[in-house]
Amino acid sequence: MIRIACFLVFALCAPPLVAQDTPHTGIQPGLVYLEASGTPGKEEHPQRGVPGGVVSQGTGFFVGTDGFILTTLHFLKPLEDAEARQISITASIGGASSGEIQVLVASELKRVDLLLLKANMPFDMPPPKPLTVGRISTFDRDNPARLFTSGFHGTNFRQKEVEFNRSENGDFPYAWEINVKTNSGQSGSPVYDKDGNVLGVIKGTHRTDDELTLMIPIDFAMPLIGHLEIDRLNDRVELLLDIIGEMTRDDPPLHERLLGIEENMTELSNRFTWSADASPEGDLIVRYEKLIGGGSQVENVRVHVVPSVRKITPGGAIVERSSPLKLGTGTGGLVEEKILDADERVGEFIIPGLREKLGLMTELFGDIYIQDPFRDLEVTIIPVVDGNTLNTRKLTVIPTYEWDNQ
């Protein structure tokens, strides 16, 4: 019985297999050809008032079996620029030649140019095949493996091998640079490894080098698609518990390990996903979602913030890491103020004074580029659960405050 259960655990938790030499084969059924159209309302638009007078085309991919599609937000920019009305968005699964499905906007992340759509799947159509979402932390930038991308240029399907270039870009600090030439319409295409794990989303061609393309790391999409990952994990956990329930309390060692899983801090750390943002009110907001309901919650956190500062030198503008900001309201750097919803498995910590501290830096340092002084903030989170410190989490926050002092 133990051998059967262990085999099933491995089979359930292992990622789906994709042919190693042809990763595109397993990807295309999860891709969608996107088209948006509308009636321009802008006074000077040449097609003003014409139904369907403005059209935009792009690529997206399914991230859930219930029709959720991830793509880039600028897919809708032509319609926004035309002040379009009567907007219609359609998706064609696997390519433009398949039937069109109506699509609605679900959510967006404007700062990192990501958009979540929801397809109105017909009741008689099989559920879509979502792509496997990976993690950028698994990618070794010092010894980069092969990457791939596929998407739609117009109605044509394109698939290419990708080479990693670097994980920073001067114009978009959150974007990675990859060595591949892409065309209009391929924005929103997934970037994936040989096993089909999506590691990024194509943003577009580099501004100064059309042989380079910008990729948005998939981790930045977690605020949009994290709930889908949690739902999938819950489904697996429920199935595992059904299997393990057939075992007796005397069956070692798997049952004992599951009974004591909360005692293992590595396992416990993996039960929480984290995000952070700079609020318009000037606070730093740190949020977490617990992947599995019940059990321990985060009591408090230690937070360290290190800004990347743009400075003016005789040789031009440079970016430097500054000293950590002193934030927090508790003793020993602990932040205890928390908004908690145990039923929804989410919590929120509010750390005041972020904008005030950053503003003080712009006043103290005369060599800061005041129009856009901070490229990003490196936020280090150290969670505390049941008196134990969990694994450290590092996040990147992009502040968008305006500064008055010149």
ChimeraX attribute file (.defattr): number of C-alpha atoms within 10 A of each C-alpha:
attribute: neighborCount
match mode: 1-to-1
recipient: residues
	/A:1	10
	/A:2	14
	/A:3	8
	/A:4	9
	/A:5	16
	/A:6	14
	/A:7	10
	/A:8	16
	/A:9	17
	/A:10	10
	/A:11	11
	/A:12	14
	/A:13	12
	/A:14	9
	/A:15	13
	/A:16	13
	/A:17	11
	/A:18	16
	/A:19	12
	/A:20	12
	/A:21	9
	/A:22	13
	/A:23	22
	/A:24	23
	/A:25	12
	/A:26	17
	/A:27	25
	/A:28	19
	/A:29	17
	/A:30	21
	/A:31	30
	/A:32	28
	/A:33	30
	/A:34	29
	/A:35	23
	/A:36	20
	/A:37	22
	/A:38	24
	/A:39	22
	/A:40	28
	/A:41	20
	/A:42	16
	/A:43	11
	/A:44	9
	/A:45	14
	/A:46	12
	/A:47	16
	/A:48	18
	/A:49	16
	/A:50	12
	/A:51	15
	/A:52	18
	/A:53	18
	/A:54	24
	/A:55	19
	/A:56	19
	/A:57	23
	/A:58	26
	/A:59	33
	/A:60	33
	/A:61	32
	/A:62	25
	/A:63	24
	/A:64	22
	/A:65	17
	/A:66	16
	/A:67	18
	/A:68	24
	/A:69	29
	/A:70	28
	/A:71	28
	/A:72	27
	/A:73	21
	/A:74	19
	/A:75	26
	/A:76	19
	/A:77	12
	/A:78	18
	/A:79	22
	/A:80	16
	/A:81	13
	/A:82	21
	/A:83	17
	/A:84	22
	/A:85	18
	/A:86	11
	/A:87	17
	/A:88	15
	/A:89	21
	/A:90	20
	/A:91	29
	/A:92	20
	/A:93	23
	/A:94	21
	/A:95	22
	/A:96	18
	/A:97	11
	/A:98	12
	/A:99	11
	/A:100	17
	/A:101	15
	/A:102	15
	/A:103	21
	/A:104	16
	/A:105	13
	/A:106	14
	/A:107	16
	/A:108	19
	/A:109	15
	/A:110	11
	/A:111	13
	/A:112	19
	/A:113	18
	/A:114	23
	/A:115	23
	/A:116	23
	/A:117	23
	/A:118	19
	/A:119	21
	/A:120	15
	/A:121	17
	/A:122	10
	/A:123	7
	/A:124	6
	/A:125	7
	/A:126	9
	/A:127	13
	/A:128	20
	/A:129	20
	/A:130	19
	/A:131	23
	/A:132	19
	/A:133	20
	/A:134	19
	/A:135	13
	/A:136	16
	/A:137	10
	/A:138	8
	/A:139	13
	/A:140	9
	/A:141	13
	/A:142	8
	/A:143	8
	/A:144	11
	/A:145	13
	/A:146	12
	/A:147	21
	/A:148	21
	/A:149	25
	/A:150	24
	/A:151	32
	/A:152	28
	/A:153	18
	/A:154	19
	/A:155	15
	/A:156	12
	/A:157	16
	/A:158	16
	/A:159	15
	/A:160	15
	/A:161	15
	/A:162	19
	/A:163	16
	/A:164	19
	/A:165	16
	/A:166	14
	/A:167	16
	/A:168	13
	/A:169	13
	/A:170	9
	/A:171	10
	/A:172	14
	/A:173	15
	/A:174	21
	/A:175	23
	/A:176	21
	/A:177	21
	/A:178	22
	/A:179	16
	/A:180	19
	/A:181	15
	/A:182	27
	/A:183	15
	/A:184	14
	/A:185	23
	/A:186	29
	/A:187	28
	/A:188	34
	/A:189	31
	/A:190	32
	/A:191	25
	/A:192	27
	/A:193	22
	/A:194	18
	/A:195	20
	/A:196	28
	/A:197	22
	/A:198	25
	/A:199	24
	/A:200	27
	/A:201	31
	/A:202	28
	/A:203	27
	/A:204	23
	/A:205	22
	/A:206	18
	/A:207	10
	/A:208	7
	/A:209	9
	/A:210	14
	/A:211	12
	/A:212	20
	/A:213	24
	/A:214	28
	/A:215	26
	/A:216	27
	/A:217	24
	/A:218	20
	/A:219	18
	/A:220	22
	/A:221	22
	/A:222	15
	/A:223	15
	/A:224	16
	/A:225	20
	/A:226	15
	/A:227	13
	/A:228	16
	/A:229	16
	/A:230	17
	/A:231	14
	/A:232	13
	/A:233	15
	/A:234	15
	/A:235	12
	/A:236	15
	/A:237	16
	/A:238	11
	/A:239	15
	/A:240	16
	/A:241	13
	/A:242	11
	/A:243	15
	/A:244	19
	/A:245	11
	/A:246	10
	/A:247	16
	/A:248	10
	/A:249	12
	/A:250	8
	/A:251	11
	/A:252	11
	/A:253	10
	/A:254	14
	/A:255	17
	/A:256	12
	/A:257	12
	/A:258	12
	/A:259	10
	/A:260	9
	/A:261	13
	/A:262	16
	/A:263	13
	/A:264	11
	/A:265	15
	/A:266	12
	/A:267	13
	/A:268	17
	/A:269	19
	/A:270	12
	/A:271	17
	/A:272	18
	/A:273	17
	/A:274	19
	/A:275	21
	/A:276	21
	/A:277	17
	/A:278	19
	/A:279	16
	/A:280	11
	/A:281	11
	/A:282	17
	/A:283	18
	/A:284	25
	/A:285	16
	/A:286	21
	/A:287	19
	/A:288	20
	/A:289	23
	/A:290	23
	/A:291	20
	/A:292	15
	/A:293	15
	/A:294	10
	/A:295	9
	/A:296	14
	/A:297	20
	/A:298	23
	/A:299	17
	/A:300	21
	/A:301	24
	/A:302	19
	/A:303	24
	/A:304	18
	/A:305	22
	/A:306	17
	/A:307	25
	/A:308	19
	/A:309	23
	/A:310	21
	/A:311	19
	/A:312	16
	/A:313	11
	/A:314	5
	/A:315	6
	/A:316	7
	/A:317	13
	/A:318	13
	/A:319	18
	/A:320	13
	/A:321	15
	/A:322	13
	/A:323	10
	/A:324	14
	/A:325	16
	/A:326	14
	/A:327	20
	/A:328	22
	/A:329	15
	/A:330	14
	/A:331	8
	/A:332	8
	/A:333	15
	/A:334	18
	/A:335	20
	/A:336	18
	/A:337	16
	/A:338	17
	/A:339	12
	/A:340	16
	/A:341	11
	/A:342	15
	/A:343	8
	/A:344	10
	/A:345	16
	/A:346	20
	/A:347	19
	/A:348	19
	/A:349	20
	/A:350	18
	/A:351	21
	/A:352	17
	/A:353	18
	/A:354	21
	/A:355	21
	/A:356	11
	/A:357	14
	/A:358	18
	/A:359	17
	/A:360	10
	/A:361	17
	/A:362	20
	/A:363	14
	/A:364	9
	/A:365	11
	/A:366	12
	/A:367	15
	/A:368	21
	/A:369	19
	/A:370	20
	/A:371	12
	/A:372	15
	/A:373	24
	/A:374	23
	/A:375	21
	/A:376	20
	/A:377	22
	/A:378	17
	/A:379	22
	/A:380	18
	/A:381	21
	/A:382	17
	/A:383	24
	/A:384	18
	/A:385	16
	/A:386	13
	/A:387	10
	/A:388	12
	/A:389	16
	/A:390	21
	/A:391	16
	/A:392	12
	/A:393	15
	/A:394	16
	/A:395	17
	/A:396	19
	/A:397	18
	/A:398	19
	/A:399	23
	/A:400	15
	/A:401	17
	/A:402	12
	/A:403	15
	/A:404	9
	/A:405	9
	/A:406	9
